[in-house]
Amino acid sequence: MDSKAVKFQIPNGSIARLVLFRVFLAASAISLVSLLHILSGFDFGWLASVTPDDCKADLGSANDNMTAGSYLFHSRFVNPFWGSFDSPRCKEDAKLTISVVTELMGKQFLDCGAKALCVGEGSALAVSAMQQLGFSSVSGVNKHRLFSLKQKHFAYELDYQDCSFDFVFSRDLDKVSVPALLVLDVERILKPGGIGAMLVGISGSSPDNLIRSVAPVSSLLRSSGVVHVRYMNDLNLVVFKKQPENASPFQQFRLPSDCPSLAVTKPLIEQMEPLVVEKPIEFEKKISYLPKFMDNSTMKRLVYVDIGAGGLPNSNVTSWFLPSYPIDRKAFNVYFVDYNTSILLSYVKQPGVTFVYHPGLVGKKVPVPNNTEGDLDPSLEDEEFNFLAWFKETVQYADFVVLKMNSGTVELKFISDLFESGAICFVDELFLHCSGSAGDEGVVRGGCMDLFKGLRRNGVFVHQWWGD
């Protein structure tokens, strides 16, 4: 063979490089197809919820549902990486989750048959811990709802239907930018009667200040009530229960066994005037006043408290007392509670009538005029006025207490405080103004009718008050 033939059979350099490049591409394509086939059953969803703070044990539960190919990928590449984060902190977090769940099970708030969800950072670890305790239906998610600039409203990031879970646990309340969104989202996906549990950071210098720790959660709840609070591992555990459907408002509060006023009035509820949707003509003549059913001859100290009368529409200073009431108004020690001194000072012109300045009814401090006439309560100058404490001190030794109030946000919170503290047991008769109009700030969830029915179911002798 001559040299020309040899030169013809050997490709030049450029052709050789082109052929090798094409062979490399073909081999890469074949390898990629094989890798995709191996990983076809692999779920990458765990990457969204597992963080370096999660223990490698978190991945153990995920391994149970893996295909052979995805398990190979896990064992060769993922576990060696995440294994470096198997730290004492992870073990402490696992113990904390177990302590929380064990506490709730001991209080009979939770059992292993509950459908549970763990929300937020470390959710995969919490899921693993609950599975070790015997929970079979538990999942985790590390997402919160965000504001959508495109749709211009808040969109739920917890992709679950309303009323989906028996138990929801989160320790992210102190970590999110808008805690209210997390609380509302958790409450939304809880079933009626379901339990929500949140770990909240300690506020202030005292770790035992449980009252303050409850406020960030309880103040945001719409259809739930706090049922348990406990200090745990430098955090405060706040547990709330979603009200069952058609439940009475305030039924989550346990009243004292010795509650004299409700013990007397509860049997009389059936004899009261019926609740109506619209204001009846001459409604005041149709009211079944409580003294009609009682012997008031032995009553010595009678107290009448009117809260927020200045905010009522068509308020008339000449007819502030209850019309046709069986007891003369002069027999009462009268207290008007409001922030508007210019209006209510006109009431305070008779003996036995006291004006109580309560700036909290408007949410800001209102200057007190110097040229006031009549009796003013000494608490008028107290910037830290504790209205509930004042109310209990004023009425606890009274023989008969009548409370009349509007249904503003602050007033409704006061009713809840009365139940929670047991001070509702000092109230004999309640007159509540709640119009139920669309623009009424005081309308509670479910409407005014639900509020009245709930109060009466609890034994409160409450009347619908349609304004002066």
N, C-alpha and C positions, 0 to 999 in steps of 0.2 A: 504494500500500500504506500503510495507516495505521500509527500508532505501536503499536497493540496487536498487529498481526501481527508487526511486527519484534521486539517483546519476547517473543513466543511462540517465535520461531525461535532466539533466543539462550539457551542454557542458563544457568541461574544458576551462581554460583561453585562451590558445593559439588558439583554434578553434574559440572562440568568437571574438577575435581580428581580425582574418582572415576574418570572415564573415562581421564584421563592416567595415573593410577596403574596401572589395569588394562593399558593399553597397554605401560607400562614393564615390568610383570611378564611379559607375554607375550614381549616382546623379550628380556628376560633369560633366560627359559626356553629360547628358541630358541638364544641364544648359548651357554648352558651345554651344551645337547645337542650343538651343533656342536663345542665345545671337548672334550667327553668323547669324541666320535667321533674327533677328531684325535689325542688322547692314548691311544686304546684300545690301541695297540701299544707304549706307552712303559713301560719297566721302571723302577720307582722303587727297586729293590733297591740300586742304587749309593749311594743316600742314606744307607744304614745303614753303609756301609763307607768312604766318602770323607769325609775331614775337611779342615779348612782347611790342614792340613799337606801335603796331597796336591797334586801339580802338576796343572795343567790337562791335561797330557799323559795323565793317568790316564783322562780321559774319551774319549780318542781311540779306544781299543780298543772302548769301548762304542758309539761311533757307527756301527761297522760293521754292527751288527744292528738299527739303528733304522728305524722306518717314516718316511715323509716328514713326517708330522705331529709325531712326537716329535723328529725332527731339527730341525724349525723351532723347536720350543720350546727345544731345547738351544741353538741358535745365537743366538736372540734374547734369551733370558733367563738361561740357566745359565752358559754359557761366559764372558760378560762379567763375571759375579760371581766365579766361581772363578779366572778369569785373574789376578786381583789377587794370588793366592797363589803365583804361579810364581816362587818365591824361590830364592836360592842354596842354602838348606837342602834344598829338594826335589831339586836337582841332586846334592848330596852324598849324599843317601839313595839316589838311583838308582845312583850310582857304587858305593856300598857294596854294594848288592844284586848288581850286576854282578861286583864283586870276589869276593864270597862264592861265587857260582855258578861263576865262572871257576876259582876255587881248587879247588872240588870236582870240576869236570870234569877239571882237570889231574891230580888225584889218582885219577881214574877211579872216583870215587864216584857220578858222575852223568853222564847224557847227555841229549840233547835229546828223546829219545823217552819220557822218564819222565813219568808222570802226577803233576803237582805241585800243591801247595796252599800258599799264603802266608797265615799266620794273624796277626791283630792289627793294630795301628795301622800305617798306611802299606801295607796289603796290596795295594791297587789299584795303587800305584806299583810295588811289587815285581813284580806280575803283568805290568805294562807293560814293565818292564826285562827280565824273562825272555823275554817274547815277542820282544823285539828281539834276543835271543840265539838265537832259533830254536825255542823251546819252543812246541809247538802245543797241548798239553793242560795248561793251567795256570789255576788259579782262585784267588780270594782271599776271605777272610771275616774280619770284624772282630768276632768273638763268642767268648766264653769260657763255660764251664759255670758255673752259679750254684746256690746252695742253694735248693731249693723248700720254703717253709714249709708249703705245702699238702700236698705229698707227703712231706715230712720226709726227703728224701734228695737227694743231688747228681744233677742231671740234666744230660746232655750238651747243651751249646749248639752244639757242632760237629755239625751234623746230617748225619753221614756214617756209613756202615756201617763195621764193623771191617775192617781190612786193605784200605783203599780206595786208598791212594796210595803211589807209589814214593818220593816226596820231600815233606817238609813243612819249611817255613822259617818261623821266627818270631823277632822281636826284642823280644817283650813280657814276657820272664820277669821283668825287674826292675820291670815296671809293674803286674803283677797282684797282688791281695792274697794269693792262695794259689798260689804257683808250682807246687806239687805237682800241682794240678789240671790246669794247662796241660801239664805234662810228660807226665802219664799220658794225657791226651786225645790229644796228638800221637802218643804211642807206640801208642795203641789203633788209630788209623786208618792207621798205617803197615802196608804189606804186609810179610810175612816177607822179610828181606833188604833192606828199604827203609832210606832214609837220612833222619835228622832233623838239622836244623841250627838252632842257637840262638845268638844274640848276647847275651852276658852282660856286665854292667857290671864294671869292675875293682874288686876288693876290696883294700883296703889301699893303702899308698903306692907299692908297686912295680907298674908296669904289666906286668912280665914274670912275675908270680906266677901262672902258668898252672895250677898244681896247685889253688890255692884256687878258681879260677874254674870248674874242672871239678866240684867237689864239689856245688854246688846242682843240677846235672843228674844226674851219675852216681849220687848217693845215692838218687835217686828212681826210676831205671830198674828195671823188673821183668824185662824180656825183651830187653834191649838192652845193648850195651857201647860205651863211648866209643872211637872209632877215630882221631880227629884233633882237635887243639887248636892254635889260632893266634891271636896278637895282631893285631888289625886295626882301624884307625881309632878308637883309644881304647876299643875293646871287645875282648872275647875270644870267638872263634868256637869253639863246642863242637859237635862232630859225632859222632853215635852211629848205630850200625847195629842194626836189629832182627834178632834171631837167626832163621834159617830154621826152618821147622817141623821137629820131630824133631832139632834140632841139639844137639850135645853142649854142656853147660855148659863155660865157660872156653875154648871154641875160638876166641874172638875175640882171645885173647892169643897173641902170637908168642913162643915160647920160644927161648932162645939155641941156636945151632947146636951148641955144646958143652954138652950137658946129660947128664952121666955117669950119674946115677941112673936117669933115664927110659930112657936108651939100653940099660941093663942089664935093667930090669924090663919094658919093653914087650913083648919077645918071650916073656916068661914069663906074661903075663896069661892066656893060654889054659889054663895049667896050674893056675890058682887054683880055689878052691872056687866053685861057682856062687852067684849072688845069689838070695836067697829072700825071699818076702813075709813069712813068719812065722818066729819064732824056732825053730830046730830043737832037738831034745833033745841035750844035751851038745855044743852048737855049737862049743865051744873045741877039741874033739878033731877037728873036721872042717876046721879052718883050715889052709890051706897056707902056713905061715910062710916068709918069704923066705929065711932062712938054710938051709933045706932044699935050695935050688937053688944055693947059692953056697959058695965056699971061704972060710970066715971065719977061717982059721988065721993070716992075715997082718993081720987087723984089730987095731989097737992102741987107738984111741980110739973108744969107742962111746957114743952119746948117746941117752937116752930122755927125751922131753918129753911130759908129761901136762897137757893144758889143760882146766880146768873140771871136774876129777874130782869136786869137792865138790858140783856140781850134778846129778850123776847119781843116779837113783833107786836105792835099796838099796845105796848105796856102802859098801863094806866095807874098812876100813883094814887088815885082816889079809891081804887077797888083792888088793892093788892092782896087782901086776905081772901080766903076761900069763901065764896058766896054760899049762904044757907048752911054753913057748918054748924053742927049741933052744939058746939062749945063756943062761948063768946071769945073773941080774939083778945080781949083784955086779960083773960086768964092765962095767956101764954107769955113766956119769955121769948121774944122774937129776935132772930138774928138774920140780917140780910148780908149775903156774901157776894161780893162782886169786886171788879177792878175799877168800875166807872163811878167815881165819887160824885161827879157833878149830877148824875141822874139819881143815884140812890140816897144821897143826903136828904132829898125831899121826903123820903120815907121816915127818916129818923127825926120825928118831931113829937113823938109821944113817949110817955114813960114806958119802960120795959122793952124798948126797941133799940137794938144795937147794930151798928154797921161794922162788918168784918171785911177788911181790905184783903183781897186775894189776887195778887198780880198774875198768878199762874193761869188764871182763866183767859187771859189774853196772850200769854206767852212772853210778856215783857214788863218791865217796871214802869208804872204810871205815877207821875208826881202826885203827891198828896197835897191838896190845897191847905193853906194855913188858916183860912177863915171858915173852918168847919163848925157846924152846930150839931148838938145832940151828942149821944153817947157813941164813942168809938172804942172798939176792942183794943186792948194794949198791944196785941200782936200786929197792929197796923204798921209799926215802925220796924218790924223784924223782917229783914230781907230774906232770911232763910225760913220763911213761914212754913211749918209742917201742918198742912190743913187737916190731914187725917188724925194727927195727934190732938189738934185743937178740937176736932169734932168729938172724938172719944171722951176727952176730958169734959166737954160741955154737956153731953147727953147721958153719960153713964149712970148718973144718979137721978135722972128724971123718971117720973112715973109714966109719962106719955110723950112720945116724940113723933112729930110730923115733919117730913122732909119733902120739899118741893123744889124741882130743878129742871133745867133745860137739858137737852141731850147733846151738848157739844162734846168734842173729843176729850177735854179735860174732865168733864162731868162723868162721862161713861167710864173713864179710867178710875174715877173716884168710886163708882159703884163696884168695879172689880176689886178695888182695894178694900171696900167694906166687906165683901165676901171673903177675901183672902185673909184679912185680919180678924174676922169674926165680929166686927163692929156692926154688921147688918142686924145682929141680934138686939141692938139698941133701938132700931127703927121700927115703929109700930105701923105707920101709914106713909106711903110714898105717892107723890103726884109727879108724873114725868111728862114733859112736853117733847113729843117726837112726831114731826109732821110727815116724814117719809117722802118729802118732795125730792126731786132729782138733784137740786142744788143745795140741799141741806147737808152741811158739813157733819152734823151729828148722826146721820143715819148709819146704823151699824150694818155689817154684812148680813144679808138675808132679810133686811127690812125691820122696821119698827115693830111690826106685829110679832115677829119671832122674839124680839126682846121682851115685850110685855108677857107673852106666853111663857117664856123661860123664867121670868121673875115670879109669876104666879105659880108655876109648877114647883118652884123652890119654897113656896109659902109666903112670899112677900105680898102684902096687901097694897098692890100698886094700881093706880088709876091712870087712864089716859087724860092728859091735860092739854086743852086746845088753845091755850093762851088767854090773856086777860081781855 
